[in-house]
Amino acid sequence: MEDNHQQEPSARETGKTTRRSYIKRLGALGLGGALASAAASSSQGVGVAAAQSRGAAGGIAVSNSGTTIDDDVSHLDFGTSLSATQSDADTVRVQGDTNPNVVDVRDDLGVEPGDDDLWAAIEAHYDSFEPTDRNHCYRIPAGTWSVATDNVHFDAHEYLGIVGDPFAVLEVTDQNVDRLMTVGSLDASLPHAQRTVMRNLQIDIRGDYDTGIGRWYTYRYGHMENVSMRGRRNKLNDRYGGDRHTILVDGVRSSTTNVISCCHLNNGDTKYDRSTHVGHAIPFSSDVYNHGTNYWEGCQVSDYIDNGIYVSGDDGRNIVTGCHVRNCAGAGIRIGPNDYVQDCQITMTERPGYPWSGLWLENGGGQLVSQLLVNNQVEKNTEIVRLTQDGPARLTDVHIADEGTDGRAIRVDDNDDAPTVFDGCTITDRSSPSTSDYAVYVRSSNVTFNDCEFDIAPQSATDRHGVFVTNGGDEIDRLTLDACAIDSDGASLRFAESGVDHTVERSFFEGLVMSDPETTLSTVLWVGNRHRSETVFRGERSQWQGDFNFGFEV
């Protein structure tokens, strides 16, 4: 402590605290001008001060005890005698146990769980303030709270929080509640929803009720965390079906950031027999109004009919990480331009009743996918991974385990000019097909497979093949296979279309490699490959270069 002691020039001896140093320290606290001959010095060098009844040193004063502080005083002991003596218009009153911006719905709004309409009370309180004065967190104590008001509009605020403390259930008790809330507005004009938080809540729609949780159009920041739904949605019910979107989040500006974390929608939607799955409830989504960045973290969704995480229709960016999608029709994860999927899992153990795919890339380009695990045990009407985007895309460490029936594992049918790259991807196919088909369809040009392994061993008597290059008549160019292994009980690689500038290097083919009649493959590089079965090019080959192949001579 002595090393931190600052000596005063007038100190009588080292280690003593002088009157001057006390006055300076109290002056820094706004007390120096109010200290007048205060505190008697005891034999232990302790000064005792008492509060004045009046005084004005920043509203704080100390009484005059009639004694003088000299250089022998080591410290002052104010005890409980230091107090504020006055307040004025500029004074901010701080209470020790309350905050005027935290609204306890029971204590401050008088709402009781199970009886009163919580949503109506929050709406009335919110609407009683001007947008710039809306800076409130509505704290909902543990319990089950009734919601009987439809679609409360939280259009503009500085801050809005709706938080279970520690966790609360919002029970929908009116069939007219189609959507709990709309946050913000579609345009980016002010005033707007600046910062919005919803946390630690479960929406209970059991019984004859159905509702969407909310459509958020946020201006600066939105955060939804640990929000779930209890009960199965019934969007198409003609009496009480609710909003199509369960959770929709759009940032209305390019600088907007939203975080949707650990939200679970695992009870699904009720399936209706229709010609299409479109029109059922959508669980997680953003749409054309999203221009910001959405982080979807650790979310789960199961048994929905109209997609799982559906974020492909906007020009913002969606980053989907650590999410798990189970048994959804449409597409489990459906992404658009510049979106990113990382460390996610797609599981199919029950047929959803409509065609499905696990991952779908569409609209624009720049999509990135890494460390995706797909586990399928049901029939495929189409394909597990579908690429129809208009620009470049890269998929890294995508692993597909298929024990279902029919359909395909991967179909690439995207823009011919932009590159699509699969890097370190695997297919372990133990399906039981009823018709002969291929695991991988390449229907567009400029597709690359690097260090990929396709292990195809069907469990039925029907053949299952490897990679099929076909689009129904047009040329397909610039296919690259580099350091790949394709093991199938039928054809490993088949060219059904003419094309130029293919590159096949350092790859293993356990099955047949072939081209169809009336095809022409030109300017092809074929180097260092191992052919374990027949190689039969029935069409023409022109300007091939290659060497160091095993089982095939160029």
CORVENWO-V690208 format. One record per run of one state. SS is the DSSP state (helix for helix, strand for strand, loop for the rest). FROM is the first residue (numbers start at 1). TO is the last residue. Records with the same first field share a line. If there is no record, write none. Layout:
SS->FROM-TO ; FROM-TO
This chain:
loop->1-1 ; 5-18 ; 29-31 ; 35-39 ; 42-45 ; 49-56 ; 58-59 ; 61-74 ; 78-83 ; 85-101 ; 105-116 ; 128-130 ; 134-134 ; 142-143 ; 148-151 ; 155-156 ; 158-158 ; 173-178 ; 185-192 ; 194-194 ; 205-211 ; 219-220 ; 231-232 ; 234-244 ; 252-256 ; 262-263 ; 266-268 ; 270-281 ; 286-292 ; 298-299 ; 303-308 ; 312-316 ; 322-323 ; 327-329 ; 336-339 ; 343-344 ; 349-355 ; 362-366 ; 377-378 ; 380-382 ; 388-392 ; 403-404 ; 406-407 ; 413-419 ; 424-425 ; 430-436 ; 443-446 ; 451-452 ; 457-463 ; 470-478 ; 483-484 ; 488-490 ; 496-498 ; 501-502 ; 506-507 ; 510-511 ; 516-519 ; 523-524 ; 528-529 ; 532-534 ; 538-539 ; 543-544 ; 546-549 ; 551-554
helix->2-4 ; 19-28 ; 32-34 ; 118-127 ; 131-133
strand->40-41 ; 46-48 ; 57-57 ; 60-60 ; 75-77 ; 84-84 ; 102-104 ; 117-117 ; 135-141 ; 144-147 ; 152-154 ; 157-157 ; 159-172 ; 179-184 ; 193-193 ; 195-204 ; 212-218 ; 221-230 ; 233-233 ; 245-251 ; 257-261 ; 264-265 ; 269-269 ; 282-285 ; 293-297 ; 300-302 ; 309-311 ; 317-321 ; 324-326 ; 330-335 ; 340-342 ; 345-348 ; 356-361 ; 367-376 ; 379-379 ; 383-387 ; 393-402 ; 405-405 ; 408-412 ; 420-423 ; 426-429 ; 437-442 ; 447-450 ; 453-456 ; 464-469 ; 479-482 ; 485-487 ; 491-495 ; 499-500 ; 503-505 ; 508-509 ; 512-515 ; 520-522 ; 525-527 ; 530-531 ; 535-537 ; 540-542 ; 545-545 ; 550-550
